[in-house]
Amino acid sequence: MSPSDDGDAPPHEKESSSTAVTETSDPIPDHTPSPATLEVPLPRLQVPSQPKYTRPLPSETATRLAKEPLNEARRRSNNTRSTRHILLHFTGSVPRYTNPEEERRKAEWETKRKSALEAMERVAEPGKRSRLSHLWRVTTRSEKLRMHHEPEDCDARQACNFWFPQPASVPIHICDFRHEGGSRYTDTLGHIENWFESKPDDVNVRWIHVPLGKGTLQSTIEDMFRYTGSGEIGKPFLKGSPDPSWNYPELSMLTFVNQERYIEKMDAFRFLSNLEVLANGVGDDPLQGLTRRQINDVTWRADHIGKPIDFWDIVRADFPNPLPERFLGQSSNTNVKGPLPTENDKQAISEHGHFLNSMLMSCQLRAFHRSDGYLLTFSNQTGVDYLGKPFQEWLQQPDQFMADSETSILAHVAENFTSSGTSRWHFPTVEWLIVYIMTEAATVPHNIRQGRNSTSLLTAYQDIARELKQRQKRPWERGESPRLVRRYLNCLEELRAIADLARQKVGILNGMLIDAERFEAEYAKEGILPNDDDERETMKERIEWAIDMVKEQRDDSKFLVDYFETALTELFQLRSIEQNEMAIVADSQNKAVLLFTGVTIVFLPLSFFTSYFGMNLQGVVDTNKDESYFWSVCGSIAFVMVLSIVAYAFRVDLNRQLHMRSLAKMKAIKGL
C-alpha cells in the first residue's frame, strides 16, 4: 500500500492496516490464541435500575392490608375470586374481621351449648338436681303439668331443642342473583313454599339451600318445588346424574367437622332418642309447624314405604356420613332411610398435628332446578370445606355453614355472586350455577383458596405413613404392634373411601362435561349470549378443571392405599420374624434352665451327703480311703451326668453342627 493511499483511508481502516502490518512483521507465538478465539467485548445493555411492576406483589398487598383498620367495609378480595383462578391473582392472606354481632352470636351459642350439656347431665343423673325440683315432683298432681313442667322433662326438651330442633324451624338460605349483584335472606323450613315462585323480574336465578339429608321430608320438599312455578325441569342432566332415571345431579363431598362436638351430638342422639317424653321431639307432633300440604305429603310417603313417621329418623338423616360408612351402604344413592349413627369416633387423620380434633365426613349434595330460573339444593350438615392455616380456629366456630365464606363452599358461592352478580357467569342460567357449585363441591377439601398455606389432606396421610414407617422400624415393644395395625387399618379404611368417592365423582363430572357441551349448543340455538367478562369461566373449563383435581386425588389415594397395604404386609412379616427369633431365644433360655436344673439335681445330693458325712460321726472319717478316691468316683459320675444333660438339651444344635461338618467334608473331598 502506498503512503498516499494510507493517508486517504478512514481512521478505523488505518488502525486495521497498522494492525495487519504488525501482525505480519512479528510472528505469533505458539501460546497465543488464534484470531478466531479472541474475545470481543459485547455492547453494554441499558438495564433500568428499578423494574416497573404492573401490580403490587402479594406480600406487599398483604402488608398494606394488615396495616389498615379492620371494618365491615373492607372486603376480602380473595373471597370473590374463583378457586380455579385464585392462585394466579392471590393477594395474600388478609386478617380475619369479626364484627361485634358475630362475636355476640358465638358467645350466645356457646352459652346455649353449655346449658344443653348441663341439662342432659341432670336428666342422666337426677341426684344432681336441687331439692326444690324434687319437691315439685312430689307435690304436682296434674299429669299435664308434670309432662310439660317436670324438671327432668324441661331439661330434656332444652337439650333436644338445642341439638335437634323441630324440622319446621330448620333454617333455609335464599340467594337472589341479579346482573350486577344480589340479595341474601334467611327463613325457616315451614315457610319455604313462599320462596318457590314470584321472584323479582330483575333476578336471573334464585337459589334456595336446605340443610336436610335424604329422607321422606326431603322428598316432600323437592316434589313441592318441582310442581310449583313453571313446573318444568330446566335443561336435564342426562349424563351428569348418578341415577340414569333421574335427571338431577348429585354427588358426595368431603368436609371436616369438630370431633368433640360430633361426639357430643352422637351421645345426645343416643340418649335423648330413648326418652319417652321426646318421642316426637320438643313438640307433640314431629311435623308440628309445617303446612297442612307438607304434612299430608310426608304422611303419604311414610305410608308408601310402609314406615311410620319418626322424629328421630328425620333427625338422623341430617347427620354427615363417616367415611367407612360408605362400605355399609349408608351414603348410597338408593338409600332413603338416612345414615345410621356410628360408634366409631376414631380416625387416623384426626391424629395428625394439623387436623387435631377433627373428623372427615362425606355429605350428599343434591340439586333440583326449574326452567324459570329456580334452584333448590339439599345437603347434610356440613362443616369446614376449605383448608387453611387457621383450621383449628375454624373448627371452633358454631355450626353456621352459610356464614363464613372462608370455610364453606356454599357460603363462598353465596357471598361471591351476591357481590358480583351474574355478570361474572359465562351464561346467566341456573345450569351454569349448578355446574359451578358441583365442581366446587367435588374438589374439596383443598388448601387452594388460602394460597396453599397449610397441609393438604393427602399430604397429611403421607406424613402419617412416614411416622408409622419409623415406628415400624423400632425394636419390638409390648403392645406396639396392635397399635400400629389399628392405625394402618384406619388409614386404609379412610383412603379407600376417599378413592371410592373420587371414582364416583369422576364419573359424574365426565357425564356433566357431555351435558355442558349440549347446554351451550342449546343456548346458541335459543339466542342466549354469553357474558363478556375477563374472569368468566365456561362450564366446560370448570368441569375439566374439577376432573383433573379429582383424578389427582383418586390416583394419590390409590397409591397411598397400595403403600399402606404393602407396609401392613411388611409389618406382619417383620413381626413374624421377630416372633421366630424370640421363640429361638426362649428355646435357648429353656435349655439353659434345663441345664441349670440338671446340675442342681446332681450337686444337691452331693452337697447333702458331703455335709452329712462331714459331721463328726462314725463313717467317712474312719475309712481307709482318702479324698482323691471320693473325687475320682463322685466327680466322674457328676461329669458324665452333666455331659449327658447338656448333650440331651442341645441335641438339635449338635446334630445340625455335625451335619454341617459332614457336608463340608464331602464338599472338600469332591473339590479334591
Summary of the structure (lengths in Angstrom):
residues: 672
radius of gyration: 41.0
end to end distance: 94.8
largest distance: 152.5
contacts: 1926
relative contact order: 0.08
helix: 57%
strand: 8%
